[in-house]
Amino acid sequence: MKWLLRLLGIESSPQPGESKELTVKERRAEPDPVALAAAASGEPRPKPGLDLERLKALPSSAYQPLTEYLTYIQVKRGETESLVFVRASDIDALAALTGESRDNFVKEFKRLGVLISMN
């Protein structure tokens, strides 16, 4: 269980001088204060899941920037699975790359079978 807490950025054993409560630490190269605050609050956070292999299979080259963005996330995490879970703010960034509103992006990518989960 300790490995899972460490993977999630939650340390179960405090460092010298820290309280004995669980602490949440930032694991990103660029801090995301909103995501860090949400993780520290213990509130459930949406984790949209996108099927990268399905996205790569789409014939349009317009999706190339999205494929590169998600592949970067996948490589950075050291993952190899086709399903890539991202932050809700990443959905906004992906929508901006396509020039669509967030709602239109979500609707279109659900229709294409790329956006699998919005939990």
N, C-alpha and C positions, 0 to 999 in steps of 0.2 A: 504494500500500500504506500510505503514511503516513496517509492519510485514514481508512482502516479502523482502524488502531491508535488514532487520535485518537477515532473514533466509539465504540470499545469502552472508552475511558477509559485506554488505555495510550499513554503518550507515548514516542516513539522518540528525541526530542532532549531531553536533560536541561537543566534550568534552571541558571543559574550557581550553583555550589556543590553541585550534586547529582551523584551518581555517574552513570557512563555506562550503567548497566544500565537495562533497561526498568522503568518504575515504573507502578503501577496507581493511578489517582486516582478518588475517589468522584464520581459524576455525579448523584446523587440529591439531592433537596431535603432529605430526611431520611436521614441516614447509616444504612446497614445493615452493621454490623460483620461479621456472618457472611458475607454475600455478598462483601464487600470482601476478607476473609481468604481465601475460596475462590478469588477471582479472582487474588489475589496468589500463591497456592500453585501455580497452573497446573493444578489438578485439573479434570477435566471436571465441569460443573455441569448438572443437569437444567434444561431450559427448557420448561415445559409450554406448549403452544399451544392457545388457545381460539378458536373461530370466533364472533366477535362478531355477525356477521350472522345466523347460525343461532340464537344466543341471543335476539336481538331478535325473531326470527320465532316463538318459542315463545309459545303463547297465554296462559300463566299470568302474572299480574302479580306473582307471588311472586319472579320473576327480575329485577324492575326494579332492586333495589339492586345486583345483580351486573352488570347492563348499565351502570349508572351508573359503577360502580367501574372496569370495563374500558374504558369510553369515556373516563374521566378519564385512565387510563394512556395510551390511544391519543392523545388530544389533547396531553397533556404531552410526549409523544415527537414530536409532529408527524407521526404516521403516518396513513395512510388505508386501509391494507389491512384486510381482514376478519379475518385471522388475527393474534391478539395473543399474543405470547410474554411470559410473566411469570416471576417468581422462584418457586421452590418454596414459599417462605413466603407468597406471594400466594394459592396454592391453599389454605393453611390459613386465611387471612383470608376467602376466598370461602366456604369450608365453614362457617366461623363465622357468616357472614351468612345462610346458609340454615338454620343450626341443626343441621347434619348433622356426622357425623364425617368426617374426611378421606377414609377408605376408601369410605364410602357416597357422598360427594360425587363422588369420582373415578369410581366405578362408574356412578352415575346419569348423569353428564354425558358419559361415553363412550357409554352407551346412547342418549342423546339426540342424539349427534353433535356436541356442543359442544366437548368435550375431544378434540382431534385428535391431539395428540402429548404424550408424557411423557418425551422424551429429555432 
